[in-house]
């Protein structure tokens, strides 16, 4: 089974929304690491105005944990500015309802189904 690259996924989401590329900074304290992600995204009320977003995850010695919490922090920031982006748990629920166990395949399938909507609304 494939592993989803959180940063590639978020980069592609931001690209469709007209955002800037991710700037990722990793800080390290002893065995703990923490990621801070920054980017700009157009305001929903005024697409000509860019809003700076800076979000940090939690410190952890586990790579998957500090990466995932940083991405979740970004999604919460996006939601506070009116962008509701389904996260991995949303896709997992969809996969279970379709009785599929390969999350990557369900994401690709839903992406193809929704590509027209995304392109016409955001790109």
C-alpha contacts under 8 A as a table, 3 or more apart, distances in Angstrom:
res1	aa1	res2	aa2	distance
1	X	102	X	6.73
2	X	104	X	6.61
3	X	104	X	7.59
4	X	9	X	7.59
4	X	104	X	6.90
5	X	8	X	5.41
5	X	9	X	6.18
6	X	9	X	5.15
6	X	10	X	6.18
6	X	67	X	7.59
6	X	68	X	7.29
6	X	71	X	7.01
7	X	10	X	5.13
7	X	11	X	5.99
7	X	71	X	7.70
8	X	11	X	5.05
8	X	12	X	6.24
9	X	12	X	5.27
9	X	13	X	6.30
10	X	13	X	5.00
10	X	14	X	6.12
10	X	71	X	7.68
11	X	14	X	5.20
11	X	15	X	6.11
11	X	21	X	6.32
11	X	22	X	6.42
12	X	15	X	5.01
12	X	16	X	6.37
13	X	16	X	5.33
13	X	17	X	6.40
14	X	17	X	4.96
14	X	18	X	6.14
14	X	19	X	4.77
14	X	20	X	6.85
14	X	21	X	7.39
14	X	41	X	7.32
15	X	18	X	5.16
15	X	19	X	5.44
15	X	20	X	6.93
15	X	21	X	7.44
16	X	19	X	7.48
16	X	118	X	7.42
16	X	119	X	7.53
16	X	122	X	6.19
16	X	123	X	5.56
17	X	41	X	7.26
17	X	42	X	7.59
17	X	122	X	5.57
17	X	123	X	6.70
18	X	41	X	6.53
18	X	42	X	6.58
18	X	122	X	7.42
18	X	123	X	7.08
19	X	39	X	7.07
19	X	40	X	5.45
19	X	41	X	4.25
19	X	42	X	6.42
20	X	39	X	5.60
20	X	40	X	5.27
20	X	41	X	6.59
21	X	39	X	6.21
21	X	40	X	7.94
22	X	37	X	6.53
22	X	38	X	5.90
22	X	39	X	5.19
23	X	37	X	5.64
23	X	38	X	5.14
23	X	39	X	6.28
24	X	35	X	6.80
24	X	36	X	5.88
24	X	37	X	4.67
24	X	38	X	6.64
25	X	35	X	5.65
25	X	36	X	5.19
25	X	37	X	6.44
26	X	33	X	6.66
26	X	34	X	5.65
26	X	35	X	4.51
26	X	36	X	6.43
27	X	33	X	5.63
27	X	34	X	5.32
27	X	35	X	6.38
28	X	31	X	7.12
28	X	32	X	5.76
28	X	33	X	4.45
28	X	34	X	6.51
29	X	32	X	5.21
29	X	33	X	6.31
31	X	60	X	7.95
31	X	61	X	5.61
32	X	59	X	5.72
32	X	60	X	4.87
32	X	61	X	4.43
32	X	62	X	7.88
33	X	59	X	5.28
33	X	60	X	5.53
33	X	61	X	6.05
33	X	63	X	7.76
33	X	66	X	6.76
34	X	56	X	7.21
34	X	57	X	6.09
34	X	58	X	5.89
34	X	59	X	4.56
34	X	60	X	6.68
34	X	66	X	5.67
34	X	67	X	7.84
34	X	70	X	7.94
35	X	56	X	5.72
35	X	57	X	5.76
35	X	58	X	7.70
35	X	59	X	7.89
35	X	66	X	6.44
35	X	67	X	6.60
35	X	70	X	5.97
36	X	54	X	6.97
36	X	55	X	5.62
36	X	56	X	4.19
36	X	57	X	6.60
36	X	70	X	6.58
37	X	54	X	5.74
37	X	55	X	5.41
37	X	56	X	6.27
37	X	70	X	6.96
37	X	71	X	7.99
37	X	74	X	7.39
38	X	52	X	7.26
38	X	53	X	5.46
38	X	54	X	4.32
38	X	55	X	6.45
39	X	52	X	5.94
39	X	53	X	5.43
39	X	54	X	6.79
40	X	50	X	5.84
40	X	51	X	5.28
40	X	52	X	4.38
40	X	53	X	5.77
41	X	50	X	5.31
41	X	51	X	5.32
41	X	52	X	6.64
41	X	53	X	7.40
42	X	46	X	7.13
42	X	47	X	4.90
42	X	48	X	6.57
42	X	49	X	5.61
42	X	50	X	4.32
42	X	51	X	5.97
43	X	46	X	5.18
43	X	47	X	5.23
43	X	48	X	7.48
43	X	49	X	5.82
43	X	50	X	5.92
43	X	51	X	6.13
43	X	81	X	7.16
44	X	47	X	5.82
44	X	81	X	7.35
44	X	82	X	6.67
44	X	83	X	7.82
46	X	49	X	5.69
47	X	50	X	7.25
53	X	74	X	7.67
53	X	77	X	6.98
53	X	78	X	7.89
54	X	74	X	7.50
55	X	70	X	6.63
55	X	73	X	5.56
55	X	74	X	5.46
55	X	77	X	7.19
56	X	69	X	7.66
56	X	70	X	5.12
56	X	73	X	6.23
56	X	74	X	7.71
57	X	66	X	5.87
57	X	67	X	7.12
57	X	68	X	7.53
57	X	69	X	4.45
57	X	70	X	3.64
57	X	71	X	7.30
57	X	72	X	7.59
57	X	73	X	6.12
58	X	65	X	7.86
58	X	66	X	5.75
58	X	69	X	5.98
58	X	70	X	7.03
59	X	66	X	5.99
60	X	63	X	7.24
60	X	65	X	6.42
60	X	66	X	5.53
61	X	66	X	7.72
62	X	65	X	5.39
62	X	66	X	6.51
63	X	66	X	5.45
63	X	67	X	6.08
64	X	67	X	5.24
64	X	68	X	5.89
65	X	68	X	5.19
65	X	69	X	6.06
66	X	69	X	5.34
66	X	70	X	6.24
67	X	70	X	5.29
67	X	71	X	6.42
68	X	71	X	5.17
68	X	72	X	6.16
69	X	72	X	4.99
69	X	73	X	6.09
70	X	73	X	5.06
70	X	74	X	6.39
71	X	74	X	5.06
71	X	75	X	6.33
72	X	75	X	5.02
72	X	76	X	6.27
72	X	87	X	7.97
73	X	76	X	5.15
73	X	77	X	6.30
74	X	77	X	5.06
74	X	78	X	6.14
75	X	78	X	5.02
75	X	79	X	6.11
75	X	84	X	7.68
75	X	85	X	6.67
75	X	87	X	7.80
76	X	79	X	5.01
76	X	80	X	6.29
77	X	80	X	5.13
77	X	81	X	6.74
78	X	81	X	5.29
78	X	82	X	6.56
78	X	83	X	5.13
78	X	84	X	6.88
78	X	85	X	7.77
79	X	82	X	5.04
79	X	83	X	4.69
79	X	84	X	5.01
79	X	85	X	7.35
80	X	83	X	7.27
86	X	89	X	7.94
86	X	90	X	5.75
86	X	91	X	7.36
87	X	90	X	5.45
87	X	91	X	6.74
88	X	91	X	5.06
88	X	92	X	6.17
89	X	92	X	4.89
89	X	93	X	6.25
90	X	93	X	5.27
90	X	94	X	6.40
91	X	94	X	4.99
91	X	95	X	6.13
91	X	103	X	6.84
91	X	106	X	7.23
91	X	107	X	6.58
92	X	95	X	5.03
92	X	96	X	6.22
92	X	103	X	6.23
93	X	96	X	5.15
93	X	97	X	6.25
94	X	97	X	5.15
94	X	98	X	6.32
94	X	106	X	7.72
95	X	98	X	5.11
95	X	99	X	6.01
95	X	100	X	4.95
95	X	101	X	6.35
95	X	102	X	7.44
95	X	103	X	6.29
95	X	106	X	6.06
96	X	99	X	4.79
96	X	100	X	5.86
96	X	101	X	6.94
97	X	100	X	7.67
100	X	103	X	7.43
100	X	106	X	7.40
102	X	105	X	5.50
102	X	106	X	6.60
103	X	106	X	5.15
103	X	107	X	6.19
104	X	107	X	5.12
104	X	108	X	6.22
105	X	108	X	5.09
105	X	109	X	6.07
106	X	109	X	4.98
106	X	110	X	6.07
107	X	110	X	5.22
107	X	111	X	5.96
108	X	111	X	4.98
108	X	112	X	6.24
109	X	112	X	5.28
109	X	113	X	6.32
110	X	113	X	4.96
110	X	114	X	6.09
111	X	114	X	5.16
111	X	115	X	5.68
112	X	115	X	5.17
113	X	116	X	7.42
114	X	117	X	5.30
114	X	118	X	6.27
115	X	118	X	5.18
115	X	119	X	6.06
116	X	119	X	5.24
116	X	120	X	6.07
117	X	120	X	5.35
117	X	121	X	6.03
118	X	121	X	5.30
118	X	122	X	5.69
118	X	123	X	6.94
119	X	122	X	5.61
119	X	123	X	4.79
120	X	123	X	6.35
